[in-house]
Amino acid sequence: MEVLDVRNLKREEKYPLIFEKLRESEELDVIIETEPTPLIKRLKDEGYSVTTTQQGDYVKLEIRKPEIVPGRCPGAATILRPKLEIVNCPDCGAEVERWTDEIKGTCDNCGREIIFDIDSCIEWCEYAKKCVGDEKYEKIMEVMKVKEALSRPLPDLRKYIRKEREKNENQT
Ligand SMILES: [Zn+2]
C-alpha cells in the first residue's frame, strides 16, 4: 500500500495529488496534518471508503476502492428496474412495446425483428458486469456487438447515396 505524505505540500497541491494517485491505484494511505472534512466528503461522494485515525500529531487516511453495490448505479436502472416504453418500428413505424432491459423484439405489425437501444452505461462502465450481473451483461454485450456490426456500413452507404443524389441534382 502506497503511503502518501502530503504534510509539507502547499494546500492547493494536496488534494489534486491525492486524486491523481487514486486514479493510478484506487487505494491509498494518506498522511495529513488534520482531518480534511471536504476531502473526505468528496471521496465518499465518489464511492471510496475512508477510515481516519489520529496518530500522534497527524491523521492517517485509509482510502479504499469504490464500493460497488449491485444496482446502485443510476445508469443500470434501465436494466435492473425495467420500465415499459413505446418505440416505433424502424420499418413500418408501428408502435412497439418494449421493456427497457429488452434488447430484441418483434414488430407485431410487420414482423420485423428489432434491436432496441439500451440507454445505459453498461457498454463502457468497468463495473457493469458486477452491477447488472454476469448473465445480463453477457446477453446485452452479445447483442450490442451484433448491432455495432450491422450499423457500421450504413453511414458510408448513406454518404454515398447523398453524394450520388447531389451529383444527379447538379446535372439537372
Ligand atoms: Zn414494423
Residues whose N, C-alpha, C, O or C-beta is under 5 A from the ligand:
A	BS01	ZN	C89 D91 C92 G93 A94 C107 N109 C110 G111 R112
